[in-house]
């Protein structure tokens, strides 16, 4: 009988990342997971609908026995079976992020013995979660270094509060396991652009956001620079929703920064928020931004060796390292880098 791994959901940042990483590693290692105090540091603790869908998805992929899988539950026991590649459909059933469901099952399926296809529905562009655009532009090139392949296809946008987004994900496992990778430099800047996604809201909102962003970043105006400041109106039935995104594509990495429009927040405030994130990233030469930094910890640990440099080591990242260490014998090496930011490494 494999020993249980007991996690305290109130440790560190105390959010849903502990649940997702715990479920993924339970499937990968075959060790049962006991999680207490789920999302203890969030305004509404316990399993929300998107977190419950993560549990249900992990249970299907691994044929798991689960207790405590219900809305609001603060305790969960998850006993996995072997990971089974195949075709799956997972629906959040609300505007909750379906991209968080992908985060939960992606790594086990990348280590499975056959390809898989996921059909996901729910929110695709959500605050407090990686957007489809972020994952679609960042993940495939990074995974290629480890030997895995993933293709993300957006069928329909889904914004909060309506949801209704649809995504297809095709996963080809890494033969022989994930390979170590090194990501210490950005390389030359190849492309930089902003785009405003908007559906069922006044077009003037998008114009104001792009104009303010162009001023903050000294990129000009949407009228002068339509290729760099892109106004993307979507089908009305994909909204209402609004996302302002900046993409910076370098030789070694692409990073995406997103800010969302919401009631009571002006277009200028939305632009200011994302501009501040972009300027903070550009102020440091490290290739990996703060949101991607915690997501790269799991493939690094599964590869058993490697390194990357990030602009910031957040509480999310530190918590993720702690959770991973309770499943895997990882020799983490976290240190400030002399050229700025932090070096995250493990193994040889």
N, C-alpha and C positions, 0 to 999 in steps of 0.2 A: 504494500500500500504506500503510495507516494505521499510524503508529508504535505499537509496543508500549508498554504501561505496566508497569513492573516494580516490584512492591511487596515490601517486606521484612516478613514476618509477625512479626518479633521487635520491630518498632518500637513505641514507646508502650506500650499495655496488652498488646500481643502476644497477642491472643485471636482468637476467631472473627468478631468484628465487622469486622476488616480484610478477611476473605474475603468476607463478605456484601456489604459496601459496594463492594468491588472488582468482584464479579460483577455487581451491579446497574448500576454505572456503565459497565462494559464493554459490557453489553447496550444501554444508552442511547446511548453515544457511538459504538459500533461499533469501539472500539479493543481489540485483543487484550490480555489480561492474563497476565502472568507473575508468579506468587506463590511466593516462596521462604520457607523457615523457617516454615511454616504452624503457627500456634498455639504458637510457640516458648516462650512463657512460661507454658504450662499444665502441670500435673503429668503429663498424657499428651499430648505434642505430636502434631501431624499431624491428619489428617482422622478425626474420629469419625463414627459413622453419621449423626447429624443434619447434620453439615457436608457429608458426601458427598451426602446427599439434596439439600442446597442447590445443590451443583454440578450434580447431575443435573437438577434442576428448571430451573435457569438454562439448561442446555444444550437442554432440550426447548423452552422458551419462545423461545429465540433460534436454534435449529437450529445449535448451536455444535459445533466440533471441539475435543475435549478430550483432553489427555494428563495422566497423573498422578492420575486420578480413581479412587482405590482407598483402602480403609481404611488408615490409618496414614501415608499419603503426606504428605511435607512440602514437596513441590514440585508446582506445577500450571501448566499452560499452557491458556488458554481463548481460543479464536478464535470470536467471535460472528458470527451472521448476523442478518438482520432480525428484530425482535421480532414474534411471531405471536400475536395474541389468539385466544382460544378456550376450550375446556373441558379442564381438566387434572386428573389425579389423581396426588398425590404422597404416598407412604407412607414414614415414617421407618423403620418395621420394628422399632422398639424404643420405649422410653419417652422417647427423645430428643424435644426440642421441635419440633413441627410449626409452631409460630408463628414460629420462626426461618426456616423455609422461606418463609413468607409475607413476612417482611421482605425476603428476597432478591429475589423476583419482583414484589412489589407495585408498586414505582415504575416499572419498565419497562412494566408492563401499564397503569398509569395514563396513560402517554404513548403507548400503542398506538393503532391506528386503528379499534378496535372493542372491545366489551365482552368480559369474560372471566368464567369461573366456575372456582373452584378447589375441589377436594375433597381435604382434607388429613387424614391420620391419623398418630397418634403421641401424644406428650405435649401436653396442653393447659394444664396448670398445673405448671410446673417451676421449681425453683430456678435462678438464673443465666440466666433467660430471661423475656421479657415473657409474662405469662399471657394466655389468651384473654380473661378478664374485663377485664384492663387495656386490651387493644387494642379490645375491643368497646365499652367505655364512653368511651374517650378519643379514638380515631382518627376515627370518622365526622364528628364536629362540627368537628374541626380540618381535615380534608380538605375539608369543605364550603367553607371559606374560600379554598381554592386552586382550586376548581372541579371537583375530583374527587369521586366517590362510591364508598363501599365499605360493604357490608352483611355482617356476620359472624354466622353462625348456628351455635350449638353443638348438635351432635347427640348427643354422648356425652363425658363427662369422661374425661380420661386423666391419671393421676398416676404419678409414679415409685414403684416400679420396674416396674409392670405395663404402663403405657401404654394403648394401645387407644382413645384419644380420637378423635373424628371432628368435623370442622368444615367448613362450607361458606362460601365467600367469593365474593360477587358484586361485580365491579369495573366501574364505568363511567368511562371515561377523561375527563380534563379537556380540553375542547375548546380547541384553540389552545395547549395547554401549561399548566403550573401557574401560578397567579396569586400575586404576592407577598402576604404576610400579616404582620400585626403583632399580637403577643400580649405586652403589657406589664403588664396588670393582671388580677387574678382576677375582680373584680366581687364582688357580694354572695354570701354563702353561701346556697345554696338547700336543700341536703340533706346530711346526714352520717350514715353508718350503717356498721356492721360486720356481717360474716356469716362463719359458719364452715361451710365445705363439708366433709363427712365421709362416707366410704363404707367399710363393712366394718371399722370401728373402734368401740370403745365410745362410746356417746353421751355418757357422763360426760366424756370428753376435750374434746368441743366445749363443754360447759357450763363446764368449768374455764377453758378459753381465753377464752371470752366474759366470764366473771366477772372474770378478772384484767385483761382489756383494759378493761372498764368501770370498774374501779378506777383504772387508769393514766390514763384519759382523763376521769375524773369523769362518766361517762355513766350511772351506775347499774348495775343488775344485769339479766341476761336475763329474770328473772321480772317485774321492774318495767317494763322497756323492751324488750318483744319485737320491736317494729317497728324499733328502732335497733340492737339486738343480736340478730341473726337466726341461729337455729340451723337449718341446712339439711342435713338428712340426704338422701343420694343413694342410688340403687339399689346394692345390694351388689356387683353385677357391674361397677360403675364404679370399684371400689377394689382394694386398700386405698389410702386416701389421705386427706389432711387439709390444708386451706388456710384460713388466717385472713386475711380481707381487710378493709380499711377504705377506703371510698369517700367522697371529699369533692367535692361537686358545686357549683361556683360558676357565676356567670353566664357567664363567658368560658371556663372550662375545668373539666374533671373530672379529678381525679387519683386513682389507686388504689394502695394499698400492700399488699403481700402477705408473709406469713411462712408457712413450711411445717412441719408436724409431721414428725418423723422419729425413728427408734429412738434412744433415749438422751437425747432432748431433752424436758424436761417441758412440759406445757401452759402453765405459767406463764412459762417461757422463751420459748416461741413468742409469747405475748402481749406480753411485754416487748420483743421484737425489733421487732415491727410498731409498737408504741406509740412507741418511740424514733424511728422514721422519721417518723411522723405529727407528733410534737412538733417535730422538726427542720424539717419543712416549714412548720408553722404559725408558727414563730419568725421566718420571713422572709416578706415580702409578695410575693415574686416568684411568678408563676403556675405556672411550669414546674419540676417536680421534677427531681432529678439523673438519673433513668433515662430520662425522656422527653426531656431536653435533648439527648442525643446522637442520638436518633432524629429530631428535628426538623431537624437540620443538612442532611440530604439534600434534603428538599422545599424548604428555604430556598434552597439553592444552585441547585436546578433552576429555581426561580422567578426567580432572578437578582437578587432584592432582597427586603428585609423585615427583620424583627427580632423577637426575643422576649427575655424576661428569665427567668433561671433561678436557682434557689436556690444552685446549686453548679456549677462547671465541672470535671467529673471528668476523669481520665486517658482514659476512654473517649471523652469529647467531644473532647478535644484531638487524640487519635489519629484520630478520624473526620474532623475538619477537615483534617488532614494528608493523609489518603487521598483525600478529595474534591478537594483542590487539585491532586493529581497527574493528575486527569482533566479538571477544569473550571477555567477562569480566574476563580476566586472571590477577591474582595477581602474577606477576613474582617475583621471588626471586633469584637474580643473585649475587653471592659473591665469592670472593677468598676462597678456602678451605685450612684449616690449614695443610693438608697432601699433598698439591700441587694441581695445576690446579684450576678449578672453580666448584662450585656447582650451578646447574640449577634446580630450583624447582618452584612449583606453588601450590596453593590450601592449603588444610589442612596439 
